Amino acid sequence: MELRQLRYFVKVVELGSLGRAALELGVGTSALSQQIAKLESELCARLLNRSSTGVTPTSAGLAFLHHAQLTLRQAENAVQAARRDRMSGYVSLGLAPTTASVLALPLIEAMRARYPDIQLHLVEMLSGYLAGQLNARQLDLAVLFQTDMAKRWSVMPLLDERLFVIHSPARPAPPGESLRLADLGDLPLVLPSAQHGLRTRLMAAFESAGVVPNVIMEIDGLATLMDAVRAGHAATIQPGAAAAHSDEAGLCVVPIIDAHVSRRNLLASLSDDELSPAALATRVTVAGVARELVRAGHWPGASLLDE
């Protein structure tokens, strides 16, 4: 038995006509008649007397009508209760600065649209620190890059990012529409410090390529680092998230094509049994927004792992 059938039956009794009820309900008369017949078959009772002038409820139909109306009212009350008590709560999410530059605002917009009663606390800091915050349960969720995750975490691979050389026209890089790490040994670089997951990944990649990078300064703040690049003090190597708005700033963005030079984004959280319903909903939203950004081409150099 379906609520739809109850609505159909109540409307037919109210209007005393299958034709008028079908018109008001926006269904065909034959389809409406079939649903009433199914209902009668399931109840093993005739609910309506049909005549050339219309329909009237049988004694069984009158008895059923009261309970059908009560059931429909209770269903509507359930809907209203759900709408009043929308998903709510407090959720803390950690993002590295590069990730925040492309993901934060679309995520905020999605959360405000879908879950306006969830209070979202965004924390922006280096990925290494985010892992510590997650371990200390000061965060519910975080987008991280290292693969040595704690066993008690729930980890969802999100995407892979290519890395790019970003430089000012005032500080030319080796020529070409793409570059390899082997081309970059003499290029002055500004990179994050060793506490940054990207720096660790880059140093391993340079070592694998047999290249000693020319790192002339370290800056852990993304905004200041990009200011230094823009001023022509050095070039940098960053993932696609950081490259997203570089063209608008007049910077040159060149992809690195070494097969092993990329950064995997992982959505890590406390274990599922430790997450609130609000945090679980936020985790689904983060993954969905990231996929939408990649598919729309708004996350440069990113590729989804399941496509």
N, C-alpha and C positions, 0 to 999 in steps of 0.2 A: 504494500500500500504506500502511495506517495502523497506528499502534501499537495502536489498538483491536482491529484484526483479529488481530494477533499475540497479544494478551491472550486474545481469544476462543478462538483455536486451541489455545493452551497449556492453558487451563482445560478445554476439551473433552477433550483427550488425558489430562490428569491425572485427570479424573473418569470418563472412559469413557462419557459419556452427554451428549447434547445437552440433554435435559430438565434434568438435575441442574446442568449448567453454566449454562444459562439462568437457573435459579432463583438460583444463587449470584451470578451477574453482575447480576441484576436487569433482565434483558431478556426479551422474548418468545422462545419457541422458534423460531418462524418467522423472526423478525428475525435471530436468531443463525445459523440455517441459511443465510439469504441472505448474510450477511457471510462465512461460510466458503466458500460457493459463489463469491462474488466473488474471494476470495483464490485459490481453485483456478483460476479462469478467468484471473486475472492471471499466475499461475505456469505456466499450461498444464500442470498436473499434478494428479492426484488425490491428496489428502492423507489422506483418511479412508476406511476401509471401514465401511459402515453395514450393520447387521443388526438383527434384532428384539431382540437382547440388548444392543445398545449400539453403540459405535463404537471402532475401533482404528486406529492410524496405519498407512498404507501404508509401503513402503520409502522413498518420496519424503517422506512425512510425517515419518518418523523423522529423516531427514537435515535436513529443514527445522526440526524441533522444536529441535534443539540450537542452531541459529543464532537462532531466534526467542527462545529463553530468554536467550541472550547479549545480543541487542539490547535486550530489556526491562530486563536488569540495567544495561546501559550507559545507557539512558534514565533509569533511577532514579538512577544515580550522577550524571548531569548535573543532575537536579533538586536533589539534595542539595548538590552543589557550588555551584549558584546560590544556594541558601538560606544556605549558610555565608558566601559572599562577597557579602553584600547590598550595595546601594548605600551607599557611604561616601565620606567626604571632608569638606572644610571649605568653607563658603559664607558670604559676607558680603553682607548685604542692608541697604540704607538706606531708612528711612522717615521722613517728616516727622512731627512730634509729633501732629498731628491725625489723620493716617492710622494711626499706630501705636496710637492710642487705641481704634480699632475693629478693626483688622486683626491686630495683633501676636499677641494671645493665641490667637485661632482658628487662626492660621497655625502657631504653635508646637505646638498640639495636633495639627494635621494632620500636621506634619512628624514629630513623635514617633511617631505611629501608623503612618505610611507608610514613613518612612526613619529609623529610630532610630539608625543608625550615621552619619548625616550630622550634623556639628557645625555648627549654625547660629549665625552671629554677626550679631545685629541691631544696627544703628547708628541712633540717633535724633538727627536734627539738622535744621536748616532746609534746605529743598529746594535753595536756591542752593548751599549748601555740599556737599550730596549730589552735585550735578552735578560739582563740582570733584573730589570723592573718586572718582567714577566715571571721570573723565578721567585721573586719576592712577593708575588701576587699583588703588586701595585698596578698592574695592567691586566685587563681581561684578554686583550687581543693585541697582536703586533704583526706588522709585515717585516720579515727578517730575511737574511740572505745566507746565513751559514747553514750547513747541513747537519752539524752535530747537535741536534735538538735533544732536549731532555725527554726521557721516555714518557713522563707523565703529561707532556703536552699533546695536544691534538694539532696535527700539521697538515695543511692543504696546499699543495703546489699551485701557484697562481699563473706565473708566466716567466719567460726568459727574456732578458733585455740584452741587445747588442750594446757594445761600448763605442763611444765616439771621441775623436779628438776635437776639442772646441778651442778656437783661437781667434784673436783679433786680427783684422787685416794688417794692423801695425806690427804684428808678430807672426810672420808667415810660417806655415808648417811645410814639410816636404810636399811637393806637388802631387796631384793625383786626385781622382774622384773617390778613391778609397786608399786606405793605408794598412800596413802591417806593423806589428811591434818592432820588427827589425829595422823599419824606417825611422824609428823615433829615438834612437840612442842619443843624438845630439840636441834634440829639441828641449829647451828649458821648460820644465813642468812645475805647476803648482798642484799639489795633491793633498787630500786629507791625511791626517797622521795615522800611525799604525793602529790606533784604537778603532779606526773606521774599517768596517768589513770590506769596503771597496778597495782600500789601500792593500789589505792583505791579499785580496784576489788579484790585483794588478801586479804586485811584486812576484807572486807565484807564476803569473803568466809571462812576465819579463824574464824571469829565471829560466822558464821552460824554453823561451825563444833565444836564450843566450845573450840577452841584452841587459846592460846596466843603465837604468833610466837616469836622466839628468834632472833630478828633483832639486829645485833651487829654493823652494819654500813650501811650508805646510800650513794649511788653513782649514780648520774644522767647520767653520760656518759657511754654508753654501752661498749665501748672499754675498759675503765678503770675498769668498774665493772667486765668484763670477765677476765681481767688481775688479779684482786684480787682473783677471783675464781680459776683461773689457778695456782696461787701461793699457794693455799690451805688455804687462810685466812678464807673463809666461802663458803658455797654453795649459790645458788641463785635459784629463780623460774622465769622462763621465758617462753614465748610462743614458738611455733614451729619455727617461723622465726629466733629467736635468737639461737635455737638449731641446725639450719641447718648445721653449720660448726663446731659444738662443738666436734664431734667425731674426726675430722681431727686434732684438737688441743689436743687430748689425754684426753678429759674430759668425764665424765660419764653422760649419759642422761637417766633419768628414768621418764616415764609418770606418771602424777597424774590422778587417775581414778575416783575421785569424779565427779558425774554427773553434778554438778553445777559449776565446775571449768573450765571455758573456757573464751575465749575472742573473741567477735564478731568484725570483721573489716567492717567498713562502708565507702563507698566512698561518701564524701560530697562535694558539690560544691555550688557556687552561683546559683540562680534560672536560669532556662534555658534561659529566655529572657535576662539575663545579661551576658551570656557566649558567647564568640566569636565562630565562626565556628572552629577555631583552638583548643579552649578549649573543645568544644563538641567532636571533633575527638580524643583529648587526653583522655577524660573520657572513651570513648568506648575502646580505646587501653589499658588503665589501667585495666579495667574489663576483657578484653580478655587475657592479659598477666597473670593476677592473676589466671584465670581459667586454663590456660595452665600449669602453675607451679604446681597447685594442682593436676591436672590429670596426670602429668608426675611424680608425687612423689617428686618434688623438694621443696615442702613447708611442712616440717614435721608436723604431727599432725593437718593439716588443712583439712577441709571438706567444700565443696560447699553447699550453702543453698538451691539450686534448684535441687539437685541430691540425 
